[in-house]
Amino acid sequence: MRDRGSTWLAELQDVSFRYGTRQILDGVTLRFQRGRVTAIMGPSGTGKTTLLRLIGGQIHADRGRVQVAGRDVARLSRAQLFELRKRMGMLFQSGALFTGLSVYDNVAFPLREHTALPEAMIRDLVLMKLQAVGLRGARHLMPNQLSGGMARRVALARAIALDPMMIMYDEPFTGLDPITLGVIMKLIRKLNDTLGLTSIVVSHDVQEVTAIADYVYLLSGGRVVGEGRPAELLGSSSGWVRQFMHGLPDGPVPFHYPAPDYGADLLDGARESA
């Protein structure tokens, strides 16, 4: 049975995190509403995937609090954390399928690992999940026989095998052709609404995210620099938000790496060669 408590299924409050001396997140506050698709966007290296790892309890914040379904993730015992993770689905960028298992067995794996269901019931559930992503007919194939898009759809079927309350997507659109990309977009939205999920999508693909997300957070330099509904961000007057959302080459993020004056640099070179 799904937890129907707070409006917010997951919350990060004033979270900071660093790898060694490198500050990744600096006082970030995010909230993820139940039943909605929320996107986390920003340039590479801004801590988007780190946020997913914090929510899943793989790492813990240096400061602040991470809560999922009203539970403080950092305070859970190992057994409690594993139980919570059973209620979370995860779609990795690569799909992360078990290469030695068939499509059918990849989707059946979490059911066999975490339930005591009879094999006949597992079969029905696997076929239902594969039907939902359009790949019931591919159940006997091996991962090396799948296209990149098919592999990602199988991974999505596996992510929903245990009927999770939440699914996290790490760069789900990377490397897909336009047709497959459209299929994945449609699946994320359809599964979220049909199954009553809460979806967190990490991406830097503006067009795709704004087409399916209910709410968007923009990160830069380890901080939230913009948030709102897609239409609000697309019409934002913030220089940084406008530059990112519209892919502008010039703005707060400079095109040129810091360097001496161009003319002076050329003259210095001429003098040195004289």
PAZAPA-4460 file (N, C-alpha, C; in steps of 0.05 Angstrom, whole numbers, plus 32768, in hexadecimal, padded with zeros to 4 digits):
% residues 274
    n_x    n_y    n_z   ca_x   ca_y   ca_z    c_x    c_y    c_z   seq   type   mol
   8011   7FE8   8000   8000   8000   8000   8012   8019   8000     1      M     A
   800A   802D   7FF0   801A   8045   7FEE   8017   8057   8006     2      R     A
   802D   8065   800C   802C   8079   8022   801F   8092   8018     3      D     A
   8008   809A   8025   7FF9   80B2   801D   7FFB   80C8   8031     4      R     A
   8012   80CC   803D   8015   80E0   8052   8018   80FC   8046     5      G     A
   802F   8108   804A   8034   8123   8041   8031   8126   8023     6      S     A
   802C   813F   801A   802B   8146   7FFE   8045   813F   7FF0     7      T     A
   805B   8142   8000   8076   813E   7FF5   8080   8122   7FFB     8      W     A
   8087   8113   7FE6   8091   80F8   7FEB   80AE   80F8   7FF3     9      L     A
   80BD   810A   7FE8   80D9   810D   7FEE   80E1   812A   7FF2    10      A     A
   80F2   8130   8005   80FB   814B   800B   8118   814C   8012    11      E     A
   8126   815F   8007   8142   8165   800F   8142   8181   801A    12      L     A
   814B   8184   8033   814A   819D   8041   8166   81A7   8048    13      Q     A
   816E   81BD   803B   8188   81CA   8040   819F   81B6   803E    14      D     A
   819F   81A6   8029   81B3   8191   8026   81CD   819B   8019    15      V     A
   81E3   8194   8026   81FD   8199   801B   820D   817F   801A    16      S     A
   821E   817D   8005   822E   8165   8002   8247   816B   7FF2    17      F     A
   825D   815F   7FFA   8276   8163   7FEB   8285   8149   7FE8    18      R     A
   8293   8147   7FD2   82A5   8130   7FCD   82C1   813B   7FD3    19      Y     A
   82CE   8133   7FE9   82E8   813E   7FF0   82E6   815C   7FF5    20      G     A
   82F5   816B   7FE6   82F4   8189   7FE9   82E1   8196   7FD5    21      T     A
   82D5   8186   7FC4   82C3   8191   7FAF   82A6   8192   7FB9    22      R     A
   829C   81AA   7FBA   8280   81AE   7FC3   826D   81A8   7FAC    23      Q     A
   825C   8193   7FB0   8249   818B   7F9B   822E   8198   7F9E    24      I     A
   8223   8197   7FB7   820A   81A4   7FBD   820E   81B7   7FD5    25      L     A
   8201   81CD   7FD4   8205   81E2   7FE8   81EB   81EE   7FF1    26      D     A
   81DE   81E1   8005   81C6   81EC   8010   81AE   81E9   7FFE    27      G     A
   81AB   81D1   7FF2   8195   81CC   7FDF   817C   81C3   7FED    28      V     A
   8165   81CF   7FE6   814B   81C7   7FF0   8139   81C0   7FD9    29      T     A
   812F   81A7   7FD8   811E   819D   7FC2   8107   818E   7FCF    30      L     A
   80F0   818F   7FC2   80D9   817F   7FCB   80CB   8172   7FB3    31      R     A
   80C4   8159   7FB6   80B9   8149   7FA0   809C   8141   7FA7    32      F     A
   8089   814C   7F98   806D   8148   7F9E   8063   812C   7F94    33      Q     A
   8053   8120   7FA4   8048   8106   7F9D   8038   8108   7F83    34      R     A
   803B   80F3   7F72   802C   80F1   7F5A   8035   8103   7F43    35      G     A
   804B   8112   7F47   8055   8125   7F33   806F   811B   7F27    36      R     A
   8075   8126   7F0F   808F   8122   7F03   809F   813C   7F09    37      V     A
   80B5   8139   7F18   80C6   8150   7F1F   80E1   814C   7F12    38      T     A
   80EB   8160   7F05   8105   815E   7EF8   811A   816E   7F06    39      A     A
   8132   8163   7F06   814A   8172   7F10   815C   8176   7EF8    40      I     A
   8161   818F   7EF1   8171   8195   7ED9   8189   81A7   7EE1    41      M     A
   819B   81A8   7ECE   81B3   81B9   7ED2   81CA   81AD   7EC2    42      G     A
   81DF   81BD   7EBE   81F7   81B3   7EB0   8204   819B   7EBD    43      P     A
   8215   818D   7EAF   8223   8176   7EBA   8234   817F   7ED2    44      S     A
   8235   816E   7EE6   8246   8173   7EFD   8239   8185   7F12    45      G     A
   821F   8189   7F10   8212   819B   7F24   8205   818B   7F3B    46      T     A
   8208   8171   7F3C   81FF   8162   7F53   81E4   8155   7F4F    47      G     A
   81DA   8152   7F36   81C0   8147   7F31   81BF   8129   7F39    48      K     A
   81D2   811A   7F30   81D2   80FD   7F37   81D8   80F9   7F54    49      T     A
   81E8   810B   7F60   81EE   810A   7F7D   81D4   810C   7F8D    50      T     A
   81C1   811C   7F84   81A8   811F   7F91   8199   8104   7F92    51      L     A
   8199   80F6   7F7C   818C   80DC   7F7B   8199   80C8   7F8E    52      L     A
   81B3   80C9   7F90   81C2   80B7   7FA3   81BB   80BE   7FC0    53      R     A
   81B7   80D8   7FC5   81AF   80E0   7FE0   8193   80D6   7FE7    54      L     A
   8181   80D8   7FD4   8166   80CF   7FD8   8165   80B1   7FDD    55      I     A
   8176   80A2   7FCE   8177   8085   7FD0   8188   807B   7FE8    56      G     A
   8194   808D   7FF6   81A4   8086   800E   81BF   8079   8007    57      G     A
   81C9   807C   7FEE   81E3   8072   7FE8   81F9   8082   7FF5    58      Q     A
   81F3   809C   7FF8   8205   80AE   8005   81F5   80BF   8018    59      I     A
   8202   80CD   802B   81F4   80DD   803E   81FE   80FA   803D    60      H     A
   81EC   810D   8042   81F3   8129   8040   8206   8131   8057    61      A     A
   8217   8144   8051   8229   814F   8066   8219   8161   8079    62      D     A
   8204   816E   806D   81F2   817F   807D   81D6   817E   8071    63      R     A
   81C2   8181   8082   81A7   8181   8078   819A   8166   807C    64      G     A
   8181   8163   8072   8172   814B   8076   8165   8142   805C    65      R     A
   8165   8128   8058   8158   811B   8040   8142   8109   804B    66      V     A
   8129   810E   8043   8112   80FE   804C   8104   80F2   8034    67      Q     A
   80FC   80D9   8037   80EC   80CB   8023   80D5   80BE   8032    68      V     A
   80BC   80C3   8029   80A4   80B9   8036   80A5   80BE   8054    69      A     A
   80AE   80D6   805C   80AE   80DE   8078   80C5   80D3   8088    70      G     A
   80D7   80C4   807C   80ED   80B7   808B   8108   80C5   8085    71      R     A
   8117   80CA   809A   8132   80D5   8096   8145   80C0   808C    72      D     A
   814D   80C2   8073   815D   80AD   8066   8177   80A7   8075    73      V     A
   8184   80BC   807F   819E   80B8   808C   819C   80AA   80A7    74      A     A
   8184   80A9   80B2   8180   809D   80CD   8176   8080   80CB    75      R     A
   8171   8076   80B3   8166   805B   80B0   817C   8046   80B4    76      L     A
   8175   8030   80C0   8188   801A   80C2   818B   800E   80A6    77      S     A
   819E   7FFC   80A3   81A3   7FF0   8089   818A   7FE0   807F    78      R     A
   817E   7FD2   8091   8166   7FC2   808A   814E   7FD5   8083    79      A     A
   814B   7FEB   8092   8136   7FFE   808C   813B   800C   8071    80      Q     A
   8154   8012   806B   815A   801F   8052   8154   800C   803A    81      L     A
   815B   7FF2   803D   8155   7FDF   8028   8137   7FDC   8023    82      F     A
   8127   7FDD   8039   810A   7FDC   8036   8100   7FF5   8028    83      E     A
   810B   800C   802E   8102   8024   8020   8109   8023   8003    84      L     A
   8121   8019   7FFD   8129   8018   7FE1   8118   8006   7FD0    85      R     A
   810B   7FF2   7FDC   80F9   7FE1   7FCD   80E1   7FF1   7FC2    86      K     A
   80DC   8008   7FCE   80C6   8018   7FC6   80CF   802E   7FB2    87      R     A
   80E8   802D   7FAA   80F3   8040   7F97   80FC   8031   7F7E    88      M     A
   80F5   803B   7F66   80FF   8030   7F4E   8116   8042   7F44    89      G     A
   8128   8037   7F34   813E   8047   7F2A   8144   803F   7F0D    90      M     A
   8144   8053   7EFC   814C   804E   7EE0   8166   805C   7EDB    91      L     A
   817B   804B   7ED7   8196   8056   7ED2   8199   805E   7EB5    92      F     A
   81AB   8070   7EAF   81B0   8079   7E94   81B6   8062   7E81    93      Q     A
   81C6   804F   7E8B   81CE   8039   7E7A   81BA   8022   7E79    94      S     A
   81A6   8023   7E8A   8193   800D   7E8D   819B   7FFA   7EA2    95      G     A
   81B5   7FF4   7EA3   81C1   7FE2   7EB8   81B3   7FC7   7EB9    96      A     A
   81AD   7FBB   7EA2   81A1   7FA0   7EA2   81B6   7F8B   7EA9    97      L     A
   81AD   7F75   7EB4   81C0   7F5E   7EB8   81C4   7F51   7E9D    98      F     A
   81DD   7F52   7E94   81E3   7F48   7E79   81DF   7F2A   7E75    99      T     A
   81E1   7F1B   7E8B   81DE   7EFE   7E89   81C1   7EF4   7E8C   100      G     A
   81AE   7F07   7E90   8192   7EFF   7E93   8182   7F09   7E7C   101      L     A
   816D   7EFB   7E75   815B   7F03   7E60   814A   7F1B   7E69   102      S     A
   813C   7F27   7E56   812A   7F3D   7E5C   8116   7F34   7E72   103      V     A
   810A   7F1D   7E6F   80F7   7F13   7E83   8104   7F11   7E9E   104      Y     A
   811C   7F05   7EA0   8129   7F00   7EBA   8133   7F1A   7EC6   105      D     A
   813A   7F2E   7EB6   8142   7F48   7EC1   812A   7F54   7ED0   106      N     A
   8112   7F53   7EC4   80FB   7F60   7ED1   80F2   7F4F   7EE8   107      V     A
   80F5   7F34   7EE6   80ED   7F23   7EFC   8100   7F24   7F14   108      A     A
   8118   7F2E   7F10   812D   7F2D   7F25   8124   7F3A   7F3F   109      F     A
   811B   7F53   7F3F   8113   7F5F   7F59   80FB   7F50   7F66   110      P     A
   80EA   7F45   7F56   80D3   7F36   7F62   80DD   7F1C   7F6F   111      L     A
   80EF   7F0F   7F63   80FB   7EF6   7F6E   810C   7EFC   7F87   112      R     A
   811A   7F13   7F86   812C   7F1A   7F9B   811E   7F24   7FB4   113      E     A
   8108   7F33   7FB0   80FC   7F41   7FC7   80E0   7F38   7FCE   114      H     A
   80D5   7F24   7FC0   80BB   7F19   7FC8   80BC   7EFB   7FC9   115      T     A
   80A6   7EF0   7FD4   80A3   7ED3   7FD5   808D   7ECA   7FC2   116      A     A
   8088   7ED9   7FAD   8072   7ED3   7F9B   8078   7EB9   7F8B   117      L     A
   8063   7EA9   7F85   8067   7E91   7F75   806F   7E9A   7F58   118      P     A
   807D   7E88   7F4B   8088   7E8E   7F30   8071   7E95   7F1C   119      E     A
   805A   7E89   7F1F   8044   7E8E   7F0D   803B   7EAB   7F10   120      A     A
   803B   7EB6   7F29   8032   7ED1   7F2D   8048   7EE4   7F23   121      M     A
   8061   7EDD   7F27   8078   7EED   7F1D   8076   7EEF   7EFF   122      I     A
   806F   7ED9   7EF2   806C   7EDA   7ED4   8057   7EEE   7ECC   123      R     A
   8041   7EEE   7ED9   802C   7F01   7ED2   8035   7F1E   7ED6   124      D     A
   8042   7F23   7EEC   804B   7F3E   7EF2   8060   7F47   7EDE   125      L     A
   8073   7F35   7ED7   8088   7F3C   7EC3   807B   7F43   7EA9   126      V     A
   8068   7F33   7EA0   805B   7F39   7E86   804B   7F53   7E87   127      L     A
   803F   7F59   7E9E   8031   7F72   7EA1   8044   7F8A   7E9F   128      M     A
   805B   7F88   7EAC   806E   7F9E   7EAB   807A   7FA1   7E8F   129      K     A
   8080   7F8B   7E82   808A   7F8D   7E67   8075   7F98   7E53   130      L     A
   805C   7F90   7E58   8047   7F9B   7E47   8045   7FB9   7E4A   131      Q     A
   8049   7FC3   7E62   8047   7FDF   7E68   805C   7FF0   7E58   132      A     A
   8073   7FE3   7E53   8088   7FF1   7E44   808A   7FE8   7E27   133      V     A
   8076   7FD7   7E1E   8075   7FCF   7E03   8088   7FB9   7DFA   134      G     A
   8093   7FAA   7E0D   80A7   7F96   7E06   80A0   7F79   7E10   135      L     A
   8087   7F73   7E13   807F   7F58   7E1B   8089   7F44   7E07   136      R     A
   808A   7F4A   7DED   8093   7F38   7DD9   80B1   7F34   7DD8   137      G     A
   80C0   7F44   7DE8   80DD   7F42   7DE8   80E7   7F34   7E01   138      A     A
   80D6   7F26   7E0F   80DE   7F1B   7E29   80F3   7F06   7E28   139      R     A
   80F6   7EF9   7E11   810B   7EE4   7E0F   8126   7EEE   7E05   140      H     A
   8127   7F08   7DFE   8140   7F13   7DF4   8154   7F17   7E0A   141      L     A
   816E   7F18   7E02   8183   7F1E   7E15   818A   7F3C   7E12   142      M     A
   8196   7F49   7E26   819D   7F65   7E25   81AD   7F6D   7E0C   143      P     A
   81C0   7F5B   7E04   81D0   7F62   7DEC   81C1   7F61   7DD2   144      N     A
   81A8   7F58   7DD3   8197   7F58   7DBB   8184   7F70   7DBA   145      Q     A
   8186   7F81   7DCD   8175   7F98   7DCF   8182   7FB2   7DC5   146      L     A
   8172   7FC4   7DBA   817C   7FDF   7DB4   817E   7FEE   7DCE   147      S     A
   818C   8005   7DCD   818F   8015   7DE5   8174   801E   7DF1   148      G     A
   8161   8025   7DDF   8147   802D   7DE9   8137   8016   7DF5   149      G     A
   8139   7FFE   7DE9   812C   7FE7   7DF4   8137   7FE0   7E0F   150      M     A
   8151   7FE1   7E11   815E   7FDB   7E2B   8154   7FEE   7E41   151      A     A
   8151   8007   7E3A   8147   801A   7E4E   812A   8014   7E56   152      R     A
   811A   800B   7E43   80FE   8004   7E49   80FD   7FEB   7E5A   153      R     A
   810E   7FD8   7E55   810F   7FC0   7E67   8117   7FC9   7E83   154      V     A
   812A   7FDB   7E85   8133   7FE4   7E9F   811C   7FF3   7EAD   155      A     A
   810B   8000   7E9E   80F4   800E   7EAA   80E0   7FFA   7EB4   156      L     A
   80DC   7FE4   7EA4   80CA   7FCF   7EAD   80D4   7FC3   7EC7   157      A     A
   80EE   7FBF   7EC9   80FA   7FB4   7EE2   80F6   7FC8   7EF9   158      R     A
   80F9   7FE2   7EF3   80F6   7FF6   7F08   80DB   7FF7   7F14   159      A     A
   80C6   7FEF   7F05   80AB   7FF0   7F10   80A1   7FD4   7F19   160      I     A
   80B3   7FC1   7F19   80AB   7FA5   7F1F   809F   7FA2   7F3B   161      A     A
   80A9   7FB1   7F4E   809F   7FAF   7F6A   808A   7FC4   7F70   162      L     A
   807F   7FD1   7F5C   806B   7FE6   7F5F   8075   7FFB   7F73   163      D     A
   808A   8009   7F6C   8096   801D   7F7F   8084   8035   7F82   164      P     A
   808A   8045   7F96   807C   805E   7F9A   8089   8075   7F8B   165      M     A
   80A3   8070   7F84   80B3   8085   7F77   80C6   8078   7F63   166      M     A
   80CB   8086   7F4C   80E0   807E   7F3A   80F3   8095   7F35   167      I     A
   810C   8090   7F36   8121   80A4   7F2F   812E   809D   7F15   168      M     A
   812F   80B1   7F03   813B   80AD   7EE9   8154   80BE   7EE6   169      Y     A
   816A   80B0   7EE0   8184   80BE   7EDD   818B   80C1   7EC0   170      D     A
   8187   80D9   7EB5   818C   80DF   7E98   817F   80CA   7E86   171      E     A
   8164   80C8   7E87   8157   80B3   7E78   8156   80B7   7E59   172      P     A
   815D   80D0   7E50   815A   80D6   7E33   8175   80D5   7E24   173      F     A
   818B   80D1   7E33   81A5   80D3   7E26   81A9   80BC   7E12   174      T     A
   81B3   80C4   7DFA   81BA   80B1   7DE5   81A4   80A3   7DD7   175      G     A
   818B   80AE   7DD9   8174   80A1   7DCC   816E   80AF   7DB1   176      L     A
   8165   809F   7D9E   815C   80AB   7D85   8141   80B9   7D8A   177      D     A
   8138   80CA   7D78   811F   80DA   7D7D   8107   80C9   7D82   178      P     A
   8103   80B3   7D74   80EC   80A2   7D78   80EC   8095   7D94   179      I     A
   8103   8089   7D9B   8105   807C   7DB4   8103   8090   7DCB   180      T     A
   810E   80A8   7DC7   810D   80BC   7DDB   80EF   80C4   7DE1   181      L     A
   80E0   80C6   7DCB   80C3   80CB   7DCE   80B5   80B5   7DDE   182      G     A
   80BD   809C   7DD9   80B1   8086   7DE7   80B7   8087   7E05   183      V     A
   80D0   808C   7E0B   80D8   808E   7E28   80CA   80A5   7E36   184      I     A
   80C8   80BC   7E28   80B9   80D2   7E34   809D   80CB   7E3A   185      M     A
   8090   80BE   7E27   8074   80B6   7E2A   8071   80A2   7E41   186      K     A
   8083   808F   7E43   8082   807B   7E58   8085   8088   7E74   187      L     A
   8098   809A   7E77   809C   80A7   7E91   8083   80B5   7E9A   188      I     A
   8076   80C4   7E88   805E   80D2   7E8F   8047   80BF   7E94   189      R     A
   8044   80AB   7E82   802D   8099   7E84   802F   8088   7E9D   190      K     A
   8046   807C   7EA2   8049   806B   7EBA   8045   807B   7ED3   191      L     A
   804F   8094   7ED4   804C   80A4   7EEC   802E   80A8   7EF2   192      N     A
   801F   80AF   7EDD   8003   80B5   7EE1   7FF2   809C   7EE6   193      D     A
   7FF8   8087   7ED7   7FE8   806E   7ED8   7FEC   8060   7EF3   194      T     A
   8005   805F   7EFC   800C   8050   7F14   800C   8061   7F2D   195      L     A
   8007   807A   7F2A   8007   808C   7F41   8023   808F   7F4E   196      G     A
   8037   8091   7F3D   8053   8093   7F46   805A   80AF   7F4D   197      L     A
   8072   80B2   7F58   807F   80CC   7F5B   809A   80C9   7F4C   198      T     A
   809F   80DA   7F38   80B6   80D6   7F27   80CA   80ED   7F2A   199      S     A
   80E3   80E7   7F2C   80F9   80FB   7F2D   810B   80F6   7F15   200      I     A
   810C   8109   7F04   811B   8106   7EEB   8133   8119   7EEB   201      V     A
   814B   810E   7EEA   8164   811D   7EE8   816C   811F   7ECB   202      V     A
   816F   8137   7EC1   8175   813A   7EA4   817F   8156   7E9E   203      S     A
   818C   8159   7E87   8193   8174   7E7D   8186   8179   7E62   204      H     A
   8172   8168   7E5B   8164   816A   7E41   814B   817B   7E45   205      D     A
   814D   8195   7E3E   8138   81A8   7E45   811E   81A1   7E37   206      V     A
   811F   819C   7E1C   8106   8198   7E0D   80F7   8180   7E18   207      Q     A
   8105   816A   7E1D   80F8   8151   7E27   80EC   8155   7E42   208      E     A
   80FC   8161   7E54   80F3   8164   7E70   80DA   8177   7E72   209      V     A
   80DB   818D   7E63   80C5   81A0   7E65   80AB   8194   7E59   210      T     A
   80AD   8180   7E49   8096   8173   7E3D   8087   8161   7E51   211      A     A
   8095   8156   7E65   8089   8142   7E76   8089   814A   7E94   212      I     A
   8099   815D   7E9C   809C   8163   7EB9   8086   8176   7EC2   213      A     A
   807D   8172   7EDB   806B   8184   7EE8   8079   819B   7EF6   214      D     A
   8092   8195   7EFF   80A1   81A9   7F0E   80BF   81A4   7F08   215      Y     A
   80CE   81BA   7F07   80EB   81B8   7F00   80FC   81C7   7F14   216      V     A
   8112   81BB   7F1D   8127   81C9   7F2C   813F   81CC   7F1A   217      Y     A
   814B   81E4   7F19   8164   81E8   7F0B   817B   81EC   7F1F   218      L     A
   8190   81DC   7F1B   81A7   81DE   7F2C   81BF   81E9   7F1E   219      L     A
   81CF   81F8   7F2C   81E9   8202   7F21   81FB   8209   7F39   220      S     A
   8213   8200   7F37   8226   8206   7F4D   821E   81FB   7F68   221      G     A
   820F   81E4   7F67   8206   81D8   7F80   81EF   81E5   7F8D   222      G     A
   81E2   81F8   7F80   81CB   8206   7F8C   81B3   8205   7F78   223      R     A
   819B   8209   7F83   8183   820B   7F73   8182   8228   7F68   224      V     A
   8184   822C   7F4E   8184   8247   7F43   8169   824E   7F35   225      V     A
   8157   823A   7F34   813D   823F   7F28   812B   8227   7F2E   226      G     A
   8111   822D   7F30   80FE   8217   7F34   80E2   8221   7F2C   227      E     A
   80D1   820E   7F24   80B6   8215   7F1C   80AC   8202   7F07   228      G     A
   8094   8208   7EFD   8089   81F8   7EE7   8099   81FE   7ECE   229      R     A
   809A   81EB   7EBB   80A9   81EF   7EA3   80A4   8209   7E95   230      P     A
   808A   8211   7E92   8083   8229   7E84   808E   8242   7E93   231      A     A
   808F   8240   7EAD   8099   8257   7EBD   80B7   825A   7EB9   232      E     A
   80C5   8244   7EB7   80E2   8246   7EB3   80E9   824E   7E97   233      L     A
   80D9   8245   7E83   80DE   824D   7E67   80DA   826B   7E64   234      L     A
   80C9   8277   7E74   80C4   8293   7E72   80D2   82A4   7E87   235      G     A
   80E5   8298   7E96   80F2   82A5   7EAC   8103   82BD   7EA2   236      S     A
   8106   82D1   7EB3   8117   82E8   7EAD   8133   82E5   7EB8   237      S     A
   8138   82CF   7EC7   8152   82CA   7ED2   8166   82C4   7EBB   238      S     A
   817C   82D1   7EBB   8190   82CD   7EA6   819A   82B0   7EA4   239      G     A
   81A0   82A4   7EBC   81AA   8289   7EBC   8195   8276   7EB2   240      W     A
   817C   8278   7EBC   8166   8266   7EB5   8161   8269   7E97   241      V     A
   8160   8281   7E8C   815C   8285   7E70   8172   8278   7E5F   242      R     A
   818B   827C   7E68   81A1   8271   7E59   819F   8252   7E57   243      Q     A
   8199   8245   7E6E   8198   8228   7E6E   817F   821E   7E5F   244      F     A
   8168   8229   7E65   814F   821F   7E59   814E   8223   7E3B   245      M     A
   815B   8238   7E30   815A   823E   7E14   8174   8237   7E06   246      H     A
   8188   822C   7E14   81A1   8224   7E08   81B0   823B   7DFC   247      G     A
   81B1   8252   7E0A   81BF   826A   7DFF   81DD   8268   7E04   248      L     A
   81EE   826E   7DF0   820B   826C   7DF4   8216   8281   7E06   249      P     A
   8209   8298   7E08   8213   82AE   7E19   8200   82B4   7E30   250      D     A
   820B   82B9   7E47   81FB   82BF   7E5E   820C   82BD   7E77   251      G     A
   8200   82B8   7E8E   8210   82B5   7EA7   8225   829F   7EA5   252      P     A
   8220   828A   7E96   8234   8276   7E91   8243   827E   7E77   253      V     A
   825C   8288   7E79   826A   8293   7E62   8272   827F   7E4D   254      P     A
   8272   8288   7E34   827C   8276   7E1F   829A   8273   7E21   255      F     A
   82A9   8288   7E27   82C6   8287   7E28   82D0   8280   7E44   256      H     A
   82E3   826E   7E45   82F2   8268   7E5D   8302   8281   7E65   257      Y     A
   8304   8287   7E7F   8313   829F   7E87   832F   82A1   7E7A   258      P     A
   8335   82B8   7E6E   834E   82BC   7E60   8356   82D9   7E60   259      A     A
   836F   82E0   7E5A   8377   82FC   7E58   8369   8309   7E40   260      P     A
   836A   8324   7E3F   835F   8332   7E29   8369   8327   7E0E   261      D     A
   8357   8322   7DFB   835D   8315   7DE2   8373   8324   7DD3   262      Y     A
   836F   833E   7DD0   8382   834E   7DC0   839D   834E   7DCD   263      G     A
   839E   8352   7DE8   83B7   8352   7DF6   83C5   8337   7DF4   264      A     A
   83B5   8322   7DF5   83C1   8307   7DF2   83CF   8303   7DD7   265      D     A
   83C2   830D   7DC2   83CE   830B   7DA7   83E7   831B   7DA5   266      L     A
   83E7   8334   7DB0   83FE   8345   7DAF   8416   8339   7DBF   267      L     A
   840F   832D   7DD6   8424   8320   7DE6   8431   830A   7DD6   268      D     A
   8421   82FA   7DC7   842C   82E5   7DB7   843E   82EF   7DA1   269      G     A
   8436   8306   7D95   8446   8311   7D7F   8460   831B   7D8A   270      A     A
   8460   8327   7DA2   8479   8331   7DAE   848C   831A   7DB4   271      R     A
   8480   8304   7DBE   8492   82ED   7DC6   849F   82E1   7DAD   272      E     A
   8491   82E1   7D96   849C   82D5   7D7F   84AF   82E7   7D6F   273      S     A
   84AE   8301   7D77   84BF   8315   7D68   84DC   8311   7D6E   274      A     A
***
